Amino acid sequence: MDRFSPIRNFINSLGLAWWARVQTCEPNATYWFGPFLTKRSLRNNLSGFVEELSGECTGSVSYSSIRCRKAEPLTF
């Protein structure tokens, strides 16, 4: 179990967590990756997620870092 999960959940509930909104073409989808306590932590973990998505889709992949509160669903 992730020992920071309760902290992340609390920070997310306050709207202070860092998320990445990742958008793909072919298929056209939006994925939310997070929550993270710091923007630096998000950046350090995001590359693997983007690489994995790039291998699964035939179009482009773009992302932006956002500080917000996010709940399910995390894929559209």
Number of C-alpha atoms within 10 A of each C-alpha: 4 6 7 11 12 10 13 19 17 14 18 22 14 11 13 18 24 26 25 22 17 20 20 20 14 11 12 12 13 17 16 21 21 21 24 24 19 13 16 11 13 19 15 9 13 18 11 11 11 18 11 10 17 16 9 12 15 12 12 13 18 13 16 10 17 15 17 16 17 18 9 6 8 12 12 9
